[in-house]
Amino acid sequence: MISLRTTWLAANAVLMAVSLWMIFLWAPTDANLGTVQRALYFHVPVSIIAICAIILVAIGSVVFLATGRQKWDWFAYASAETGVLMGGLALVTGAIWGRPIWNVWWTWDAKLTTTLILWFIFVGYLMLRAYAPPGAQGARLAAVVGIIGAIDAPIIYYAADLWRTTHPQRVAGPGAEGSLESEMALTLVVSMITVASTYAYVLLERYRVRRSEAELIELSQKVRATVAA
């Protein structure tokens, strides 16, 4: 019998294939931006998911601090691990977009800078988990970082509105000022679903790994205590 995880993974593969076909073969090319405009269908979804990831880290951290239930700490940890990947992809795809448009790989645009800060927040969170004291103390310290880091999420989202810099205005989401042709909009929606589904799958897998690691550590401690007794 095929498991749910296998079915989900296969569905993600199909979604990815459909997304790539729509991005490179079906969606029209923007008359002003040219082929580089196709980076939009990668950049926007991974950027949104990166923002969502830090919010999930904060939610998991708040619930962990309030309840002390370790499963929420595992969830926050897994969200940070997947979030650093999405944040890195957002920076890379943004650079690919910006190079032919702005003639530079990087500029200290407000939206780019705050996204870079988000990536450093993820990295800082993971470094803290790696080097902080093990157990509840390290988890609580990381939870504080995750909660504070979530402040960057709305700043990133509204950065282009607050500072009116060179970054294009939003074409999707609440408060979007731009618009897309119907084919482009549909392609972006499918790409968003693909990235979100893939992110959720990886998040769940990382959560399971964190849970297994914690259970293994607990079992190891019990064995050592039994042997010592």
Residue pairs with C-beta under 8 A, 6 or more apart in sequence:
5 201
8 197
8 201
9 201
11 197
12 194
12 197
12 198
12 201
15 190
15 193
15 194
15 197
15 198
16 194
16 198
18 190
18 194
19 41
19 187
19 190
19 191
19 194
22 41
22 186
22 187
22 190
22 191
23 38
23 41
23 42
23 187
23 191
24 38
26 183
26 187
27 38
27 41
27 183
27 184
27 187
28 181
28 183
28 184
29 35
29 37
29 38
30 37
30 184
33 101
34 100
36 96
36 97
36 100
36 101
39 93
39 96
39 97
40 97
40 171
40 184
40 188
41 187
41 188
41 191
42 89
42 93
42 191
43 90
43 93
43 94
43 96
43 97
44 171
44 172
44 188
44 191
44 192
45 188
45 191
45 192
45 194
45 195
45 196
46 86
46 89
46 90
46 93
46 195
47 86
47 90
47 93
47 94
47 115
47 156
48 173
48 192
49 86
49 195
49 196
49 199
50 83
50 86
50 87
50 89
50 90
50 115
50 118
50 119
51 118
51 153
51 156
51 157
53 79
53 80
53 82
53 83
53 86
53 87
53 122
53 199
54 79
54 80
54 83
54 118
54 121
54 122
54 146
54 149
54 150
54 152
54 153
55 150
55 153
56 75
56 76
56 79
56 83
56 203
57 76
57 79
57 80
57 83
57 125
57 146
57 149
57 150
58 76
58 146
58 147
58 149
58 150
59 76
60 72
60 73
60 75
60 76
60 77
60 79
60 146
61 72
61 73
61 76
61 142
61 143
61 144
61 146
61 147
62 143
62 147
63 69
63 72
64 70
64 72
64 73
64 76
64 139
64 143
65 140
65 143
68 136
70 139
70 214
71 211
73 139
73 142
73 143
74 207
74 210
74 211
74 214
75 207
76 142
76 143
76 146
77 129
77 142
77 206
77 210
78 203
78 204
78 206
78 207
78 209
78 210
79 203
80 122
80 125
80 126
80 129
80 146
81 126
81 206
82 199
82 202
82 203
82 206
83 122
84 119
84 122
84 123
84 126
85 202
86 195
86 199
87 115
87 118
87 119
87 122
88 119
90 115
90 119
91 112
91 115
91 116
91 119
94 112
94 115
95 105
95 106
98 104
98 105
98 106
98 107
98 112
99 105
102 166
106 112
107 166
109 165
109 166
109 167
110 159
110 160
110 162
110 163
110 165
110 167
111 156
111 159
111 160
111 165
111 167
112 167
114 152
114 155
114 156
114 159
115 156
117 152
118 149
118 152
118 153
118 156
121 145
121 149
121 152
122 149
124 145
124 149
125 142
125 145
125 146
125 149
128 138
128 141
128 142
128 145
129 138
129 142
132 138
132 141
132 142
155 162
157 170
157 173
158 175
159 165
159 167
160 167
160 168
160 169
160 170
161 169
161 175
168 178
169 176
169 177
169 178
170 176
170 177
170 178
171 178
171 179
171 180
171 188
172 180
172 185
172 188
172 192
179 185
180 188
